[in-house]
Amino acid sequence: MKHLEDYREIVGDNVITEIYRKARKLYGRHIVHINSTFMGGGVAEMLLSIAPLMNYIGLNADWVTFHGNQDFFTLTKKIHNALQGDRIHWTKNKVNLYLNTNRNFSIYTHLGENYDLVIIHDPQPLPLIRFYKKVQPWVWRCHVDLSHPNETVWNFLKNFILRYDLVIVSNEKYKNDIPIKYKIIHPA
């Protein structure tokens, strides 16, 4: 496992010092990352590094993976592609599968007052915010290009996005018409 000091030769002393300085303000804060898989894919690769590094600098970072059946993950792959412009046959059954899987996950996963910040990665767990009493900031970290989304899917998802405090995208061109405050953070 990498430690922050392992990156000193790559990024330099000033960057490492600045990270420690900023981390002092957040010391002991409890953060949870939620994504769809522990292995495979860019988000999992990123979280394999970032979660331990957050813990190393004094935050309490948890990483929870989303649970769903194969039909759910097949659907969310189509949603992922639709966010990048692909067509999708959007039906009431698909909406129900998407929402019910998120609701079921929320029943078994406590995200209450134990966390100071909830970070949701990509569209699979995006509706989770609907099923919790929001007592802390929620951030949606979108790792896909939103510049030309399928309008039907985008309009549906915006209902959830509006509940978030912040959206993070990796490129200014990817933001589309995000209806709330957003930040650009380049990939890890």
Backbone as ProteinMPNN parsed JSONL, in Angstrom:
{"seq_chain_A": "MKHLEDYREIVGDNVITEIYRKARKLYGRHIVHINSTFMGGGVAEMLLSIAPLMNYIGLNADWVTFHGNQDFFTLTKKIHNALQGDRIHWTKNKVNLYLNTNRNFSIYTHLGENYDLVIIHDPQPLPLIRFYKKVQPWVWRCHVDLSHPNETVWNFLKNFILRYDLVIVSNEKYKNDIPIKYKIIHPA", "coords_chain_A": {"N_chain_A": [[0.843, -1.168, 0.0], [0.502, 2.215, -0.79], [1.929, 5.145, 0.683], [1.527, 8.594, 1.532], [4.012, 9.825, 1.577], [5.421, 8.359, -0.276], [4.989, 9.599, -2.653], [6.414, 11.919, -2.688], [8.836, 12.336, -4.137], [7.828, 12.471, -6.695], [5.866, 14.551, -6.809], [6.937, 16.598, -5.315], [8.22, 18.526, -2.487], [6.691, 20.803, -1.73], [4.031, 20.297, -2.564], [3.346, 18.031, -1.049], [3.617, 19.077, 1.541], [1.583, 21.008, 1.455], [-0.68, 19.359, 1.202], [-0.661, 18.048, 3.704], [-1.048, 20.318, 5.322], [-3.625, 21.198, 4.565], [-5.033, 18.931, 5.283], [-4.956, 18.949, 8.058], [-7.039, 20.614, 8.836], [-9.187, 19.005, 8.439], [-8.875, 16.861, 10.054], [-9.713, 13.79, 11.521], [-12.287, 13.755, 10.522], [-15.058, 11.935, 9.245], [-15.485, 10.144, 6.379], [-17.278, 8.722, 3.684], [-16.977, 6.74, 0.825], [-18.872, 5.662, -1.904], [-19.227, 3.274, -4.334], [-19.646, 1.18, -7.279], [-18.179, -1.203, -7.44], [-15.52, -3.227, -6.104], [-13.329, -4.176, -7.429], [-11.776, -3.775, -10.592], [-12.18, -1.482, -13.225], [-11.969, 2.111, -13.523], [-12.781, 3.755, -11.346], [-12.691, 2.092, -9.077], [-9.952, 1.529, -9.121], [-8.952, 4.086, -8.579], [-10.038, 4.55, -6.005], [-8.781, 2.55, -4.567], [-6.348, 3.676, -4.081], [-6.884, 6.313, -3.101], [-8.576, 6.138, -0.795], [-7.003, 4.776, 1.275], [-4.925, 6.691, 1.383], [-6.276, 8.952, 2.3], [-6.916, 8.08, 4.877], [-4.333, 7.831, 5.868], [-3.492, 10.485, 6.123], [-4.992, 11.38, 8.215], [-7.767, 11.543, 8.058], [-10.879, 9.773, 8.437], [-11.618, 7.48, 6.402], [-14.0, 5.567, 4.757], [-14.893, 2.914, 2.527], [-17.444, 1.813, 0.641], [-19.002, -0.702, -1.205], [-21.475, -0.926, -3.696], [-24.408, -2.944, -3.788], [-26.095, -5.032, -6.002], [-28.191, -6.837, -8.327], [-27.49, -8.833, -11.314], [-29.144, -7.896, -13.387], [-29.561, -5.257, -12.578], [-26.939, -4.182, -12.792], [-26.488, -4.527, -15.511], [-28.417, -2.789, -16.499], [-27.468, -0.342, -15.384], [-25.09, -0.066, -16.733], [-26.069, 0.526, -19.243], [-27.287, 2.956, -18.612], [-25.016, 4.423, -17.941], [-23.774, 4.49, -20.484], [-25.794, 5.866, -21.839], [-25.617, 8.338, -20.629], [-23.48, 9.272, -21.956], [-24.471, 9.709, -24.413], [-25.61, 7.542, -25.813], [-28.443, 5.716, -27.106], [-31.313, 4.627, -25.281], [-33.809, 2.4, -24.295], [-36.044, 3.559, -22.324], [-37.883, 2.555, -19.678], [-40.725, 2.049, -17.474], [-40.292, -0.238, -15.942], [-37.494, -0.362, -15.921], [-36.883, 1.989, -14.553], [-38.059, 1.338, -12.081], [-36.49, -0.909, -11.309], [-33.972, 0.308, -11.03], [-34.462, 2.27, -9.008], [-35.558, 0.684, -6.914], [-33.446, -1.064, -6.323], [-31.562, 0.734, -5.309], [-33.036, 1.644, -3.097], [-33.274, -0.756, -1.613], [-30.564, -1.226, -1.03], [-30.097, 0.948, 0.632], [-31.505, 0.238, 2.894], [-29.925, -1.657, 4.115], [-27.565, -0.385, 4.63], [-26.011, 1.864, 6.644], [-25.92, 5.286, 6.616], [-26.017, 7.456, 8.246], [-25.626, 9.849, 10.827], [-23.04, 9.162, 11.401], [-21.19, 9.85, 9.509], [-19.328, 12.558, 8.147], [-19.233, 13.396, 5.588], [-20.53, 12.313, 2.499], [-19.623, 10.61, -0.363], [-20.613, 9.89, -3.498], [-20.029, 7.771, -6.166], [-20.334, 7.878, -9.583], [-23.232, 6.811, -11.669], [-24.605, 4.541, -10.637], [-25.159, 4.345, -7.735], [-26.429, 6.807, -7.47], [-29.217, 7.583, -6.859], [-29.348, 7.045, -4.118], [-29.391, 9.133, -2.278], [-31.985, 9.89, -2.084], [-33.131, 8.16, -0.305], [-32.271, 8.54, 2.269], [-32.142, 10.429, 5.315], [-30.813, 13.42, 4.947], [-28.066, 14.504, 6.568], [-25.594, 15.531, 6.367], [-23.1, 16.924, 4.109], [-23.468, 15.857, 0.724], [-21.788, 14.543, -2.034], [-21.677, 14.172, -5.5], [-19.638, 12.331, -7.451], [-18.906, 12.345, -10.614], [-17.724, 10.326, -13.093], [-17.917, 10.21, -15.807], [-18.344, 11.429, -19.181], [-20.471, 14.033, -19.566], [-21.263, 15.66, -21.601], [-22.94, 15.334, -23.851], [-25.518, 13.996, -23.158], [-28.062, 11.403, -23.22], [-31.204, 12.727, -23.395], [-33.587, 11.942, -22.048], [-32.736, 10.182, -19.994], [-30.919, 11.872, -18.698], [-32.596, 13.974, -17.794], [-34.172, 12.548, -16.005], [-32.22, 11.729, -14.098], [-31.354, 14.184, -13.151], [-33.196, 14.915, -11.233], [-32.285, 13.657, -8.938], [-29.674, 14.606, -8.751], [-30.051, 17.281, -8.101], [-30.431, 17.193, -5.369], [-27.987, 16.966, -4.254], [-25.044, 18.447, -2.748], [-22.835, 19.173, -4.143], [-21.312, 18.609, -7.31], [-18.791, 16.737, -8.83], [-16.773, 16.762, -11.629], [-14.507, 15.566, -14.175], [-13.552, 17.163, -16.17], [-13.946, 20.329, -17.647], [-15.433, 20.387, -20.002], [-17.119, 18.243, -19.677], [-19.289, 18.803, -18.078], [-21.911, 19.595, -18.862], [-25.2, 20.751, -18.345], [-25.168, 20.969, -15.496], [-27.16, 21.295, -12.725], [-26.46, 22.359, -10.246], [-23.957, 23.534, -7.869], [-20.638, 22.931, -8.975], [-17.435, 21.297, -9.271], [-14.238, 20.997, -10.821], [-12.217, 18.27, -10.909], [-9.416, 16.709, -11.823], [-8.745, 13.383, -13.106], [-7.403, 10.864, -10.856]], "CA_chain_A": [[0.0, 0.0, 0.0], [1.264, 3.455, -0.886], [1.752, 6.208, 1.669], [1.698, 9.905, 0.915], [5.45, 10.097, 1.433], [5.904, 7.677, -1.476], [4.782, 10.483, -3.806], [7.207, 13.135, -2.51], [9.783, 12.495, -5.255], [7.07, 12.737, -7.926], [5.162, 15.841, -6.787], [7.753, 17.606, -4.649], [7.977, 18.839, -1.08], [5.641, 21.812, -1.544], [2.712, 19.676, -2.714], [3.127, 17.171, 0.119], [3.404, 19.98, 2.678], [0.255, 21.61, 1.292], [-1.677, 18.326, 1.511], [-0.696, 17.909, 5.162], [-1.617, 21.543, 5.881], [-5.074, 21.162, 4.348], [-5.591, 17.782, 6.008], [-5.102, 19.291, 9.48], [-8.371, 21.206, 9.028], [-10.186, 17.939, 8.32], [-8.437, 15.739, 10.872], [-10.725, 13.038, 12.242], [-13.586, 13.74, 9.839], [-15.421, 10.609, 8.747], [-15.933, 10.246, 4.992], [-17.567, 7.438, 3.051], [-17.054, 6.658, -0.637], [-19.712, 4.554, -2.356], [-19.182, 3.013, -5.773], [-20.332, -0.059, -7.653], [-17.362, -2.41, -7.439], [-14.238, -3.143, -5.42], [-12.271, -4.552, -8.37], [-12.057, -3.512, -11.997], [-12.693, -0.16, -13.555], [-11.172, 3.256, -13.1], [-13.171, 4.273, -10.033], [-12.119, 1.185, -8.078], [-8.504, 1.759, -9.111], [-8.723, 5.354, -7.9], [-10.354, 4.414, -4.581], [-7.754, 1.705, -3.949], [-5.279, 4.577, -3.642], [-7.309, 7.521, -2.384], [-9.119, 5.846, 0.542], [-5.916, 4.62, 2.246], [-4.196, 7.95, 1.535], [-7.078, 9.812, 3.18], [-6.711, 7.581, 6.237], [-2.942, 8.102, 6.222], [-3.314, 11.892, 6.509], [-5.759, 11.692, 9.41], [-9.217, 11.437, 7.909], [-11.398, 8.419, 8.612], [-12.289, 7.21, 5.128], [-14.547, 4.243, 4.489], [-15.244, 2.648, 1.134], [-18.537, 0.849, 0.602], [-19.394, -1.035, -2.576], [-22.909, -1.055, -3.917], [-24.872, -4.301, -4.077], [-27.244, -5.146, -6.891], [-28.134, -8.072, -9.11], [-26.947, -8.685, -12.668], [-30.045, -7.031, -14.16], [-29.275, -3.878, -12.181], [-25.671, -3.727, -13.355], [-26.691, -4.423, -16.962], [-29.139, -1.532, -16.697], [-26.653, 0.841, -15.091], [-24.135, 0.08, -17.837], [-26.811, 1.244, -20.287], [-27.419, 4.339, -18.132], [-23.673, 4.99, -18.11], [-23.607, 4.78, -21.914], [-26.776, 6.9, -22.207], [-25.076, 9.621, -20.182], [-22.508, 9.681, -22.967], [-25.167, 9.94, -25.669], [-26.243, 6.369, -26.426], [-29.89, 5.558, -26.952], [-31.758, 3.635, -24.308], [-35.265, 2.246, -24.227], [-36.277, 3.882, -20.92], [-39.222, 2.064, -19.339], [-41.102, 2.071, -16.057], [-39.613, -1.373, -15.301], [-36.092, 0.009, -15.696], [-36.901, 2.97, -13.465], [-38.337, 0.608, -10.837], [-35.305, -1.699, -10.965], [-32.942, 1.257, -10.598], [-34.832, 2.862, -7.721], [-35.73, -0.348, -5.885], [-32.125, -1.555, -5.922], [-31.008, 1.761, -4.427], [-33.804, 1.615, -1.844], [-32.87, -1.956, -0.873], [-29.211, -1.001, -0.514], [-30.175, 1.911, 1.739], [-32.047, -0.447, 4.07], [-28.859, -2.441, 4.73], [-26.346, 0.41, 4.759], [-26.257, 3.042, 7.473], [-25.14, 6.47, 6.24], [-26.549, 8.536, 9.069], [-24.787, 10.872, 11.431], [-21.668, 8.682, 11.586], [-20.326, 10.403, 8.469], [-19.303, 14.007, 7.937], [-19.331, 13.623, 4.147], [-20.839, 11.134, 1.684], [-19.218, 10.793, -1.757], [-21.213, 8.875, -4.358], [-19.285, 7.699, -7.423], [-21.023, 7.463, -10.808], [-24.698, 6.8, -11.59], [-25.234, 3.371, -10.018], [-25.779, 4.676, -6.447], [-26.868, 8.211, -7.456], [-30.482, 7.822, -6.151], [-29.312, 6.754, -2.681], [-29.697, 10.343, -1.515], [-33.446, 9.942, -1.928], [-33.578, 7.212, 0.708], [-31.665, 8.869, 3.553], [-32.303, 11.769, 5.858], [-29.517, 14.047, 4.671], [-27.589, 15.253, 7.728], [-24.243, 15.965, 6.057], [-22.978, 17.174, 2.667], [-23.358, 14.746, -0.215], [-21.11, 14.913, -3.274], [-21.729, 13.182, -6.575], [-18.413, 12.336, -8.25], [-19.256, 11.757, -11.904], [-16.506, 9.988, -13.821], [-18.226, 10.051, -17.233], [-18.546, 12.625, -19.997], [-21.883, 14.418, -19.597], [-21.424, 16.768, -22.549], [-24.036, 15.066, -24.795], [-26.258, 12.85, -22.621], [-29.423, 11.089, -23.644], [-32.016, 13.692, -22.647], [-34.549, 11.287, -21.159], [-32.006, 9.706, -18.817], [-30.364, 13.041, -18.013], [-33.673, 14.667, -17.08], [-34.538, 11.692, -14.871], [-31.162, 11.759, -13.09], [-31.245, 15.525, -12.562], [-34.029, 14.95, -10.024], [-31.44, 13.243, -7.817], [-28.516, 15.5, -8.702], [-30.466, 18.512, -7.421], [-30.391, 16.986, -3.916], [-26.588, 16.95, -3.829], [-24.439, 19.737, -2.429], [-21.766, 19.449, -5.092], [-20.986, 17.598, -8.317], [-17.406, 16.808, -9.297], [-16.501, 16.161, -12.931], [-13.067, 15.55, -14.409], [-13.176, 18.071, -17.249], [-14.94, 21.395, -17.845], [-16.294, 20.028, -21.135], [-17.995, 17.132, -19.306], [-20.268, 19.2, -17.067], [-23.247, 19.802, -19.412], [-25.951, 21.784, -17.623], [-25.315, 20.529, -14.111], [-28.019, 22.321, -12.136], [-26.0, 22.792, -8.92], [-22.542, 23.869, -7.789], [-19.764, 21.848, -9.407], [-15.988, 21.502, -9.269], [-13.459, 20.167, -11.741], [-11.064, 17.585, -10.326], [-8.899, 15.803, -12.844], [-8.614, 12.002, -12.601], [-6.249, 10.578, -9.992]], "C_chain_A": [[0.897, 1.245, 0.0], [0.929, 4.384, 0.281], [2.015, 7.529, 0.966], [3.17, 10.216, 0.666], [6.04, 9.423, 0.191], [5.8, 8.558, -2.719], [5.648, 11.742, -3.75], [8.162, 13.372, -3.682], [9.076, 12.862, -6.555], [6.5, 14.148, -7.929], [5.938, 16.949, -6.094], [7.302, 17.905, -3.229], [6.808, 19.797, -0.879], [4.244, 21.205, -1.623], [2.394, 18.815, -1.494], [2.853, 18.022, 1.36], [2.017, 20.601, 2.628], [-0.859, 20.603, 1.603], [-1.792, 18.145, 3.021], [-1.344, 19.126, 5.824], [-3.141, 21.536, 5.753], [-5.731, 20.036, 5.146], [-5.794, 18.082, 7.487], [-6.49, 19.853, 9.781], [-9.466, 20.139, 9.045], [-9.895, 16.747, 9.225], [-9.61, 15.106, 11.629], [-12.098, 13.011, 11.596], [-13.817, 12.373, 9.217], [-16.092, 10.758, 7.385], [-16.228, 8.846, 4.477], [-17.64, 7.631, 1.539], [-17.949, 5.47, -0.969], [-19.602, 4.456, -3.867], [-19.71, 1.606, -6.027], [-19.482, -1.32, -7.585], [-16.042, -2.167, -6.715], [-13.078, -3.416, -6.374], [-12.709, -4.225, -9.787], [-12.647, -2.137, -12.213], [-11.875, 0.948, -12.92], [-11.511, 3.777, -11.719], [-12.585, 3.397, -8.929], [-10.609, 1.379, -7.981], [-8.168, 3.04, -8.351], [-8.938, 5.202, -6.39], [-9.374, 3.502, -3.851], [-6.576, 2.532, -3.456], [-5.788, 5.665, -2.709], [-7.84, 7.223, -0.983], [-7.999, 5.62, 1.568], [-5.11, 5.91, 2.45], [-4.966, 8.927, 2.422], [-6.905, 9.384, 4.637], [-5.308, 7.918, 6.736], [-2.758, 9.536, 6.713], [-4.261, 12.323, 7.633], [-7.263, 11.771, 9.256], [-9.615, 10.0, 8.216], [-12.24, 8.104, 7.385], [-12.725, 5.755, 5.045], [-14.863, 4.142, 3.003], [-16.263, 1.521, 1.139], [-18.879, 0.577, -0.853], [-20.878, -1.364, -2.623], [-23.258, -2.502, -4.254], [-26.113, -4.249, -4.956], [-27.122, -6.441, -7.666], [-27.635, -7.781, -10.53], [-27.827, -7.789, -13.535], [-29.788, -5.558, -13.851], [-27.994, -3.382, -12.844], [-25.707, -3.665, -14.881], [-27.4, -3.111, -17.284], [-28.236, -0.325, -16.458], [-25.514, 1.013, -16.092], [-24.806, 0.833, -18.983], [-27.026, 2.706, -19.892], [-26.1, 5.078, -18.31], [-23.454, 5.394, -19.57], [-24.575, 5.862, -22.382], [-26.31, 8.276, -21.753], [-24.027, 10.159, -21.145], [-23.133, 9.719, -24.356], [-25.836, 8.753, -26.316], [-27.756, 6.388, -26.209], [-30.171, 4.479, -25.918], [-33.279, 3.596, -24.368], [-35.628, 2.367, -22.749], [-37.71, 3.534, -20.56], [-39.476, 2.195, -17.841], [-40.422, 0.927, -15.304], [-38.153, -1.052, -15.003], [-35.982, 1.024, -14.565], [-37.104, 2.26, -12.132], [-37.146, -0.225, -10.385], [-34.217, -0.797, -10.381], [-33.252, 1.802, -9.203], [-34.96, 1.818, -6.616], [-34.401, -0.918, -5.416], [-31.458, -0.55, -4.994], [-31.73, 1.778, -3.081], [-33.371, 0.413, -0.997], [-31.479, -1.801, -0.272], [-29.259, -0.073, 0.701], [-30.692, 1.266, 3.023], [-30.937, -1.164, 4.837], [-27.582, -1.652, 4.992], [-26.657, 1.69, 5.521], [-25.333, 4.185, 7.036], [-25.579, 7.682, 7.05], [-25.486, 9.473, 9.591], [-23.354, 10.424, 11.676], [-20.695, 9.321, 10.61], [-20.46, 11.914, 8.393], [-19.467, 14.36, 6.468], [-19.61, 12.293, 3.459], [-20.459, 11.466, 0.25], [-19.737, 9.605, -2.556], [-20.491, 8.919, -5.701], [-20.15, 7.103, -8.529], [-22.523, 7.222, -10.601], [-25.326, 5.624, -10.84], [-25.891, 3.723, -8.68], [-26.322, 6.108, -6.354], [-28.177, 8.43, -6.697], [-30.451, 7.546, -4.649], [-29.737, 7.948, -1.841], [-31.194, 10.474, -1.244], [-33.925, 9.127, -0.725], [-32.946, 7.43, 2.085], [-32.117, 10.248, 4.007], [-30.922, 12.412, 5.761], [-29.112, 14.924, 5.858], [-26.161, 15.772, 7.541], [-24.177, 16.277, 4.561], [-22.834, 15.868, 1.885], [-22.751, 15.288, -1.501], [-21.314, 13.791, -4.276], [-20.487, 13.357, -7.421], [-18.719, 11.588, -9.536], [-17.989, 11.553, -12.722], [-16.748, 9.823, -15.317], [-18.447, 11.413, -17.879], [-20.044, 12.908, -20.102], [-22.187, 15.448, -20.682], [-22.573, 16.572, -23.533], [-24.884, 13.887, -24.319], [-27.576, 12.616, -23.343], [-30.348, 11.937, -22.771], [-32.985, 13.05, -21.668], [-33.875, 10.848, -19.866], [-31.476, 10.892, -18.012], [-31.446, 13.767, -17.21], [-34.156, 13.868, -15.876], [-33.504, 11.815, -13.746], [-31.016, 13.125, -12.431], [-32.106, 15.667, -11.314], [-33.242, 14.549, -8.781], [-30.266, 14.197, -7.643], [-28.849, 16.774, -7.935], [-30.417, 18.399, -5.9], [-28.967, 17.03, -3.357], [-26.095, 18.366, -3.545], [-23.402, 20.151, -3.457], [-21.666, 18.29, -6.073], [-19.534, 17.82, -8.713], [-17.324, 16.084, -10.624], [-15.014, 16.317, -13.212], [-12.605, 16.515, -15.496], [-14.293, 19.096, -17.42], [-15.921, 21.044, -18.959], [-17.327, 18.96, -20.766], [-19.189, 17.551, -18.457], [-21.688, 19.36, -17.57], [-23.936, 20.92, -18.646], [-26.223, 21.336, -16.191], [-26.034, 21.637, -13.344], [-27.609, 22.81, -10.745], [-24.519, 23.135, -9.005], [-21.702, 22.664, -8.217], [-18.31, 22.279, -9.297], [-15.385, 20.582, -10.312], [-12.296, 19.576, -10.949], [-10.627, 16.551, -11.347], [-8.703, 14.405, -12.258], [-7.336, 11.808, -11.798], [-5.11, 10.002, -10.799]], "O_chain_A": [[1.909, 1.304, 0.699], [-0.193, 4.403, 0.787], [2.659, 7.564, -0.082], [3.519, 10.809, -0.355], [7.056, 9.879, -0.333], [6.455, 8.289, -3.727], [5.614, 12.551, -4.677], [8.278, 14.499, -4.165], [9.671, 13.499, -7.424], [6.625, 14.868, -8.92], [5.622, 18.125, -6.273], [6.183, 17.592, -2.822], [6.017, 19.619, 0.047], [3.369, 21.56, -0.834], [1.283, 18.874, -0.967], [1.952, 17.712, 2.139], [1.348, 20.706, 3.656], [-1.87, 20.966, 2.205], [-2.899, 18.095, 3.557], [-2.105, 18.98, 6.78], [-3.856, 21.83, 6.711], [-6.856, 20.18, 5.624], [-6.704, 17.534, 8.109], [-7.051, 19.601, 10.848], [-10.543, 20.353, 9.603], [-10.596, 15.736, 9.166], [-10.39, 15.795, 12.286], [-12.989, 12.311, 12.077], [-12.886, 11.735, 8.725], [-17.128, 11.411, 7.255], [-15.512, 7.897, 4.796], [-18.279, 8.56, 1.045], [-17.804, 4.396, -0.385], [-19.849, 5.423, -4.587], [-20.163, 0.926, -5.106], [-20.028, -2.42, -7.667], [-15.515, -1.055, -6.711], [-11.966, -2.939, -6.15], [-13.879, -4.382, -10.137], [-13.515, -1.693, -11.461], [-11.186, 0.748, -11.92], [-10.617, 4.201, -10.987], [-12.041, 3.912, -7.952], [-10.051, 1.393, -6.884], [-7.215, 3.075, -7.573], [-8.123, 5.666, -5.592], [-9.157, 3.66, -2.65], [-5.883, 2.135, -2.519], [-5.203, 5.913, -1.655], [-7.574, 7.994, -0.061], [-8.041, 6.221, 2.641], [-4.663, 6.191, 3.562], [-4.362, 9.652, 3.212], [-6.764, 10.226, 5.524], [-5.128, 8.254, 7.906], [-1.96, 9.783, 7.617], [-4.324, 13.507, 7.966], [-7.968, 12.039, 10.229], [-8.763, 9.111, 8.249], [-13.428, 8.423, 7.336], [-11.928, 4.837, 5.238], [-15.07, 5.145, 2.321], [-15.976, 0.412, 1.588], [-19.028, 1.506, -1.646], [-21.439, -1.986, -1.722], [-22.492, -3.195, -4.923], [-27.058, -3.51, -4.679], [-26.066, -7.074, -7.664], [-27.392, -6.63, -10.893], [-27.312, -7.006, -14.333], [-29.795, -4.716, -14.749], [-27.966, -2.283, -13.398], [-25.025, -2.833, -15.48], [-27.029, -2.41, -18.226], [-28.241, 0.616, -17.251], [-25.023, 2.126, -16.28], [-24.182, 1.681, -19.62], [-26.954, 3.595, -20.74], [-26.072, 6.218, -18.773], [-23.003, 6.504, -19.853], [-24.223, 6.685, -23.227], [-26.581, 9.274, -22.422], [-23.724, 11.352, -21.149], [-22.423, 9.757, -25.36], [-26.572, 8.927, -27.288], [-28.265, 6.991, -25.265], [-29.383, 3.557, -25.712], [-33.941, 4.628, -24.477], [-35.532, 1.392, -22.004], [-38.649, 4.143, -21.073], [-38.557, 2.421, -17.054], [-40.018, 1.1, -14.154], [-37.634, -1.429, -13.953], [-35.092, 0.927, -13.721], [-36.402, 2.546, -11.161], [-36.824, -0.245, -9.197], [-33.619, -1.118, -9.354], [-32.391, 1.791, -8.323], [-34.511, 2.052, -5.494], [-34.242, -1.224, -4.234], [-30.852, -0.939, -3.996], [-31.091, 1.913, -2.038], [-33.129, 0.554, 0.202], [-31.244, -2.2, 0.869], [-28.545, -0.287, 1.68], [-30.347, 1.705, 4.12], [-30.995, -1.271, 6.062], [-26.617, -2.201, 5.523], [-27.475, 2.5, 5.084], [-24.11, 4.056, 7.086], [-25.511, 8.812, 6.567], [-24.557, 9.843, 8.873], [-22.528, 11.225, 12.115], [-19.49, 9.331, 10.862], [-21.546, 12.474, 8.55], [-19.803, 15.497, 6.135], [-19.006, 11.273, 3.79], [-20.906, 12.473, -0.3], [-19.347, 8.461, -2.318], [-20.358, 9.985, -6.303], [-20.633, 5.976, -8.422], [-23.033, 7.404, -9.495], [-26.487, 5.714, -10.443], [-27.072, 3.43, -8.495], [-26.641, 6.57, -5.259], [-28.259, 9.395, -5.936], [-31.446, 7.792, -3.968], [-30.377, 7.782, -0.803], [-31.601, 11.107, -0.27], [-35.004, 9.381, -0.19], [-33.081, 6.582, 2.968], [-32.431, 11.117, 3.194], [-29.981, 11.982, 6.427], [-29.733, 15.954, 6.12], [-25.591, 16.378, 8.448], [-25.097, 15.933, 3.82], [-22.178, 14.921, 2.319], [-23.143, 16.346, -1.994], [-21.147, 12.614, -3.956], [-20.293, 14.403, -8.041], [-18.784, 10.359, -9.554], [-17.267, 12.509, -13.008], [-15.866, 9.343, -16.029], [-18.703, 12.409, -17.202], [-20.793, 12.108, -20.664], [-23.263, 16.047, -20.678], [-23.134, 17.559, -24.011], [-24.962, 12.873, -25.013], [-28.124, 13.511, -23.987], [-30.279, 11.869, -21.544], [-33.182, 13.566, -20.568], [-34.38, 11.109, -18.774], [-31.575, 10.909, -16.785], [-31.216, 14.132, -16.057], [-34.508, 14.442, -14.845], [-33.867, 11.985, -12.582], [-30.599, 13.214, -11.276], [-31.782, 16.457, -10.428], [-33.508, 15.051, -7.689], [-29.906, 14.552, -6.521], [-28.009, 17.288, -7.196], [-30.365, 19.419, -5.212], [-28.766, 17.121, -2.146], [-26.654, 19.347, -4.036], [-23.122, 21.338, -3.623], [-21.905, 17.136, -5.715], [-19.101, 18.955, -8.909], [-17.749, 14.935, -10.742], [-14.336, 17.112, -12.56], [-11.405, 16.669, -15.721], [-15.47, 18.745, -17.342], [-17.105, 21.366, -18.871], [-18.315, 18.794, -21.48], [-20.031, 16.71, -18.145], [-22.617, 19.267, -16.766], [-23.31, 21.932, -18.333], [-27.367, 21.327, -15.738], [-25.575, 22.779, -13.315], [-28.334, 23.592, -10.13], [-23.904, 23.04, -10.068], [-22.01, 21.524, -7.869], [-17.999, 23.469, -9.237], [-15.94, 19.535, -10.643], [-11.485, 20.312, -10.386], [-11.376, 15.636, -11.689], [-8.516, 14.258, -11.05], [-6.331, 12.483, -12.018], [-4.053, 9.699, -10.246]]}, "name": "protein", "num_of_chains": 1, "seq": "MKHLEDYREIVGDNVITEIYRKARKLYGRHIVHINSTFMGGGVAEMLLSIAPLMNYIGLNADWVTFHGNQDFFTLTKKIHNALQGDRIHWTKNKVNLYLNTNRNFSIYTHLGENYDLVIIHDPQPLPLIRFYKKVQPWVWRCHVDLSHPNETVWNFLKNFILRYDLVIVSNEKYKNDIPIKYKIIHPA"}
